[in-house]
Amino acid sequence: MTAAPQRVTVYTRTDCGLCATAEAEVARICADVGAGWAAVDVDSDPVLRAEYGDRVPVIEVDGREHGFWRVEEARLRAALA
């Protein structure tokens, strides 16, 4: 069995409650629809920290920003359909 291609990226940081919630929701939704996802710590790269630092978690779908702070489940499912 091959892994599902990564379609969702969650930009996050350590010790961020909203980030942990978003990661869990994205993981559940992506598992349901068979989409791959990954989390990226914005503090691992100064460019990412400058871009996303005040808005984490930020969710991207297929390389385009989809939302930030909260996962809108119906909207994410529609984007992945």
PyMOL commands that set and color helices and strands:
alter all, ss='L'
color gray80, all
select helices_A, chain A and resi 17-33+42-44+46-52+73-80
alter helices_A, ss='H'
color red, helices_A
select strands_A, chain A and resi 6-12+36-41+58-61+64-68
alter strands_A, ss='S'
color yellow, strands_A
deselect
rebuild
show_as cartoon
